[in-house]
Amino acid sequence: MKKIILASYSFIAAFIGAGFASGQEIICYFVSFERYGFIGVILSAFVFTVFSYAVMSVCRRLEINSFEDFLGTIPHRSVRRILKPSIGLFAFAVYTVMLSAIGSAGARFTPLPPSVCALMAAAGCTLLFCRGTKGVFDLNGVIGVLLTAGIAACCMYMLRYREYHVFSQELRAVSNAYIYSGYNLISLTPVMAVIGGSLDTKHAPAAVSLIAGSALFVMTALMFGILSVYARKIDLGELPMLTLALRQNSVLGGIYAVLLCGAIMTTLLSSGGSVIETFGIGRRPLVISAVSAAAYLLSGIGFSRLVDTAYRICGIAGAALVTLITIYCIKNLINHQSKK
């Protein structure tokens, strides 16, 4: 049971990075469609649950323990050649966005400029990755439990003391929800492959997927409700949820600031670890340093611009790849079952 809980929240910790915890992603992909955005919230949690179950079930039943072995279950070489660099690129995009986010958050609470805060984070991640990625993924599971409980509690407090609530209508909510799921899930595939192979029982992948999917739905729904109240009414800035927490009181603002920084760090580490796992970089310091340096330079574009632009581009391709991987996983599960 302990392994199931840690695996579930390791995924959640990787998923709820700066874009999610700050509220930027919720505004871009859900709140902008107003009441129809809630349909997207439901779809996003559903896609997350199905995809994670498909990947982990294949890895569990075929006794796969690495992303490279997982790619080997895909019969078409041309597809494998597309998936490997694509997933690495998406993970690198997330890593870049998290560096930008930690720069924005650090500058808000310290006298240091965003560029210095991002540089310090990139240097710290480089040192951790040089020691191996397994410990990073395990640590994320522990932190994920705290992040989920903390973010949900803060959201419930802010909803309890809301000032007003306004809804109106928009279309295209469903397609944007799928795009949102696409760029987040595709970069987590290496993490799912590694953890899926370590699960002990045949029902563990289903349990992990349901726990993680349910937790994601609750948090997303709560944040959707809060941001729908204030969107277009006040200037929410680069970090909308933090802005709203500080409006309540300084204590809640301080608590949410800690949660936000934790969310940034867990996703920063998991996405960087995914890049390393995808390309088989291992513990080579020069290559890891080059990856972090490139991400740091690109992070200077700005957090909200990266979320709204780079993520949308990656999301469209990511959604297609998530669909493709899910189909191959289902075929593998059916073939494995028929051979019994």
Helices and strands as residue ranges (DSSP letters): H 2-15, H 18-22, H 24-29, G 31-33, H 37-61, H 67-71, H 77-109, H 114-129, H 134-160, H 173-186, H 189-198, H 204-230, H 240-248, H 250-279, H 285-299, H 303-305, I 306-310, H 311-338
